[in-house]
Every structure is written in structure tokens, then in C-alpha cells.
Amino acid sequence: MILKVMSFNALRIPIAAPVAISFRFDAWQGVLSGFSQRLISDIVMSKEPTAAAGLQNKFRTHYCGQLNRDSEGTEVKLGGWVHRIRDHGGLIFIDLRDHTGICQLVIQPENGEIFKLAEGLHSESVISAEGNVVLRSDETVNPRLASGAIEVVVSAIKIESAAQPLPFPVADDMPTSEELRLKYRFIDLRREKLHQNIIFRSQLTAAVRKYLTDLDFIEIQTPILTSSSPEGARDFLVPSRLHPGKFYALPQAPQQFKQLLMVSGFPRYFQIAPCFRDEDARADRSPGEFYQVDIEMSFVEQDDLFAILEGLFKHLVETMSTKRITQYPFPRISYKEVMNRYGSDKPDLRIPIEIEDVTSLFVNSGFKVFASNTKEGSCVKAMVVKGMGNESRLFYDKAEKHARELGSAGLAYIQFKEAGTKGPVVKFLKEDEMAALKEQLGIETGDVVFFGAGKWEKTCKIMGGMRSYFGDFFTLDKDELSFCWIVDFPMFEYNEEDKKVDFSHNPFSMPQGEMEALEQHSPLDILAYQYDIVCNGIELSSGAIRNHRPDIMYKAFEIAGYPHDEVDARFGHMIEAFKHGAPPHGGIAPGLDRLVMILRDEQNIREVIAFPMNQSAQDLMMAAPSEVTAQQLKELHIKVELPEEEE
């Protein structure tokens, strides 16, 4: 079977005809992924040619997943791994697996030498086989396999590589410790789900490249060995042999290089960029290294960049998955609004709970805990959870425990039951306050309302944490992608520890209002052209319209307490470049790993990376990091001083 592309414009991937099986994603079990289903709708099956394009040699003339009823009577050569082997007391059946799927081989006892060889085979051994394609009987057809209507009667077989006993099975999806999976990653990658994730990642990367190049973006590779950055996470340092005592750093991101490319006159840049940060692992972040779709554009406003990225994501979702975007164009929520409504700047909009401000209801309240937090800088927040007013005491005890873990002194709530109201704060509230609450919040019988009170930012974050906690009690649609932009981040914040104004986000962003805002407004009232893109509670990227004017940059740093000479010492090369003519520009860099993770419904980012590190930033397969020889250290003029072991 050959797949011929009839209409491939939607995917935007150039295809050389004929393509035999490059885009089969059903592979071993023949179950189509969402991408495959959409892809096959644009593909016509053809009988000719039947051989594997460009792969007719002594090992292979066809792929396993390529054979079907139309292949009957064809002499084929196949190569692959022994997925399963079954001895039925007279016939030996081998499920042979390659990149495209599984094909059943039949070895008959009259082929004595071949039969004997097959009896000694182990799972995951690599073999090549020759034989004739025959139709299966109706009762033995396997509808789960693309090749399930046929089998190959073997006339010759050769063991190319005998496999030792495996540390864990490939054919059966048995629970296996992550440590073992990472140590034997080359075996783990043979398993269907992980194998398909890596294929999907490859196709998504190709689609991103094609989409952006069609929009006149230029792909440019920036340096891997660069200088250490004084901002951001910890750098990975690389000692220089030629310059003793000096170090390169692996780039945390190509940020400065891509801005310099704008100064160089390249209007639209992108790169599938490797980034390196010495930080701890999280479920949605790989330690050490990760990849991002790095984008920068000159002569653009914020809306221009949003349109590009929204178009890219819409294209990827519609052509590569069965998921759907909740709202397009993506909603835009200011930082202040998102904190007030969701208590987080990366909200999962699918959770059917919002936070409301009820501060004004308790200005003259007799309940001091609420009344004392109605002054400027403080607030009283409420959150209605529908239908949970009749939960057991254990439910509320667990919720209060979680609130304390988030930094709250406790958790006030009111249950609205058939028999009346119940809860620890009911006795402190007047009838008119209860009535006002019910009216503002739309409370119905069976609901429960939770409260938070205190300083605005802390209270918002605690309520946001509780919103996520209660969100786990709802069944969220995993096929719904609720993208949103978080905009209008504050340029500055007050640093309580140092008792000074400091940058709150990215110091190189353009302030809204530019120089006028810096000179005439209070620092804490100035907003920046900074934005985050979020999907289902996962931050995919931060970005900004950059500050390309040295005078505005000096002024912004001055407000944060940095004199001119310190700015020059830290960022002199950027300042110098901007002094020679810099266009207005802006960019963003959504995480490729996180995007694949979302589209593949994975909870752990290591499931979409071919060779990830573990949570301790170790590569168990390659035994990295590792010690090096004394000679290597001597060449680098480095002496290692290990920390003393604690007794």
C-alpha cells in the first residue's frame, strides 16, 4: 500500500512522491491517532507501486504496516524486531514490527531449518525475512492491524541481531519504574505510545518550520557557546582551554542574539532553539535543556505578534490533532483582572469557578477579620463552588489543610443547605450581609462559598490555589484547549526585602507610554508591553515588545536603582547596538516540549522528549554528569574542590 498525497496544503509540509508510509501514525496496533485520522482524510490509497520507496535492498522491499489485501501474492522482504512469537504446536507465528506497524509471519514445520531457528528466537531480536503474502481466513483477520487481513508465509529468515533478555517488556505495556525506563531509554522508545510521541514531535516541528517560512520568517541559528548572563536562571558554564580562568555559558535563550538580528535588518526571525538552564525539574519543565520556537519581528505592535502566534497554534491544532480551541482569537486578560478572577497568571479557564471581590460588602461589618481587610491594599475574596454544599466534614477539613499549605491562616466558608446555612463564619455575619452575598454571587441551595481575606496579591494567590484544588473535583474536557493571553503586566514592583522599587517581569520590555510614563507616573502604576500565552493552566511562553531606545532603557533602570555605568557594564553591547539604529521589535518563544505535551495529553514532559534527564538532572543512560580525568582538568586549568560530606 502506498500513500499518495492529494491535498497537503493544510499541513504545509513538502512531500516528494511517492511517499510510502512516512505519515503512518497508527503503527504497531493500527489505531489511528488524531493526527493520522485527519491526515488520512486527505490521502488516497494506491496499489502501485507496492515496494518501499527507495528501500529495495537485501533487507527490505516493503514495510510491515504497508502490506494489505492488495499485496496478496507478492514476494516480499521484511526487516524489523520480533514483537511477539507464538508456537501453536505445528506453526510458529511471529509478529514482526518496524517503524510502520506489525505484520504476522508464518513459519511452517516443513521448513525444518527455518522452523528450528524460529523456535530459538527471543522477543526484540532483529531479523530479516522473505516470503509470500497470503490472505488470512476470515475468522483469523485482525482488524486492529493495518496488515491484519494478510500474513507472510516465510521462505527464508536471518537473525541480524539476537536480543538478550529485556529489563522490561516492549509488547506489553506493563508498569515500569521511570528510573529503569530512562536507563534503557533505547528500549523504552520502542514502546508504541512513546514512539508515537517522538514521531508526532518531529511532524509538529516540520509543520512549525513550514508555517513560519511561508510567512517570510528566516530561520537563523544562534551561538551555543556565549557569555554568561547576569539575569535569569543559573547558567551552565563551559571552561575555556585557550583562555584560562574564563568561561563560556550555554544560552538560557537566544534573547540577546535575536534582538541583535533585528538591529541587523532581518525583519522576521525564528529558530527551533535549544535552551539551557541549571534549574530544578518540574512535570512541565525538563531540567538542563529544552527547546522553544523562538520568534522575533521588527516594526511590529503587540497585536501583530498575537495574530502570528494565534494563527500558528490554530493551524497546528486543526491539522495535527482532534482537539478544539475554545475561543479564537484568544481572549486577552490583563494581569490585574486575571489575578482578581482566577488568582493566577496562568489560569485553566476550563475550571467552572471564578473568584469575586466582595470587599465592599464588609466595610462596616462586625466581623473584624473581614472588616479589617477592606482598606486599600487589602481585600476580601469569595469563590462559589456549585453543588458541593452538602459534602462531608472531611471534605472541608482537607480543603482547609490545603489552604494552610498555601499560606492561609485558615479557610472560612458557608454551606447553603436545604435546612439553612452552616459554616464557621455564619454566626459572625448579619442577615443583610448574607443577603448581599447571595445576590452578588448568585448562590443557590447546595452551593458553598469560600472566603479569603488579607493583602491583595497574597489573597489572590491563595484563592487561586484553592480554585485549582477544587478544579480537580470537576471533569474537564481534555480535548478543549483554552488559550488566553495575559497582558498589561506591571513594569515595576516594590521589593519588601530590599525596600526599593524593582523590575517585576522583564527589564528590557517597553513601558506603555514610553518615556512619558517613566517621567510622569508613579513606578508602581506603569504597565509594560509584556505578555504570556497560557493554555489549560500551562504557561507556554512569555514575550514582550522590546525597549529599543537607550534613553528609555537608562531611565527604566534608573528607577530600579541601577546607575548608567552599571547598565553599561552589564548590557553595554546591547546599548551600543541600539545606539546604531534599532527598529521597534518584539517577540516570544513558546516551549516546543510543552506544546507537544499538551497536544499528546501527557502529564510529564519527559514523555515527549527522546532522551530526557531525570528529576535530579541526570542522564541515567549515558551516566551524565560524570567525573573527568585529571589530565582534562589540567588542560582547562581547573581544580575541583568537593563539598565536605556531612557526618
Order of alpha helices (4+ residues) and beta strands (2+ residues): beta-alpha-beta-beta-beta-beta-alpha-beta-beta-alpha-alpha-alpha-beta-beta-beta-alpha-beta-beta-alpha-beta-beta-alpha-beta-alpha-beta-alpha-beta-beta-alpha-beta-alpha-beta-beta-beta-beta-alpha-beta-beta-alpha-alpha-beta-alpha-alpha
